[in-house]
Every structure is written in structure tokens, then in C-alpha cells.
Amino acid sequence: MTDPLLLLRKLTMLREHLARIVRRRPSDVETFAADVDLQDALSMSLLVCLQESADIALHLAADEKWGVPASYAEGFEMLAKHGVIEQSLALDMSRIATLRNRLAHGYSSVDARRLWAEVPAGVAAMGRFEEAIGAWMAAQQGGG
């Protein structure tokens, strides 16, 4: 069984960094592209959000004895298969996992304009993910 305190800590970190992303993202791409420090700050918060989301998926899959995912995408797929998240959200989260990989492994090659453009969809998906995990936890505590 999954440790609810572990999930709560991860969800809290996810929420905090989602709020930072929303607060930091300027309304225009030119401002973002011209400010390397802002790019760094937003990228770090994105990386934290993406990692926390992936960690939640992997922990749930393993702790609930659904299997050990070979990738982040497979972790999100397992959550969908077991009714924790919708299939469409699993696909969105899998797409976001590729953003996480670009940030973590190819930071110098990340295009600021592309990153700026990807942020709204990523934030929306991770917000839905956070809500779905919270709902799943509430259902588990309620016995259903």
C-alpha cells in the first residue's frame, strides 16, 4: 500500500512549483526569450513538477503491486489502466515526460520559445494529474 504522507509531500511540492511556473511565465515570448535567468527559474520549476509527477506514478505502480514501470510513460499508463487517471491524461503526461527528459538531459539545447509555448499545456495537464491523484487518495481513505 502506498504511503499517503509520501504522496502528500510530493503533491505539495507539485502544487508549489506549478504556482511558481504560472507566476513566473511572462505574457509574451520575447520577454521570456530575452531573460536567461527567468528561463532557468521556470525550467527548474518545470523539472521539479515533472519529476514529482513521474515519482508519484512510479511509487503508486510499485507500491500498489501493479508492476514496475520501465519508463515514466509506462508509469502513467499503469495509473490509467487501474483507474487512477484518465487515459487521455496518461497520454498528456507521457508527452510531458519528454519535456522533462529534454530539460534534464539536453538543457543547453532547449529552445526558449518552444519551452514558453509548451508551458500552458504542461501546467494544465499536471494540474489535472494533481487533482486526479488527490481524488484517488480520498477514495482510498474512504475505503472505495
C-alpha angles and dihedrals in degrees: 000000000000119000105244092204090057090052092047091053091050093046090050091052090046092052093047094051093043087056090049091052092051091046095047102043108099120221093245133050094223092064090048095046092050096051114070092178091055090048089052093048094047092044092052092051090047091050091050091049093047093046093048090050092049092046090053091051093048094045093049094047093049099037094047089050094241091131139273110285116226092210142014090256090055089050091056090045090054090053090053092047089055095045098251093119135010119265091242090055091050088056092048091049091049089055090050090052088065088056089052090052092050091050095045100041106024106030095146090055097050110119110225093212093051091046091050089051094048096049100082095053091043093050091048093050094046090048090054089046091052091050093048093050090048090051091048091051091050090051091050092052090048090055095248 
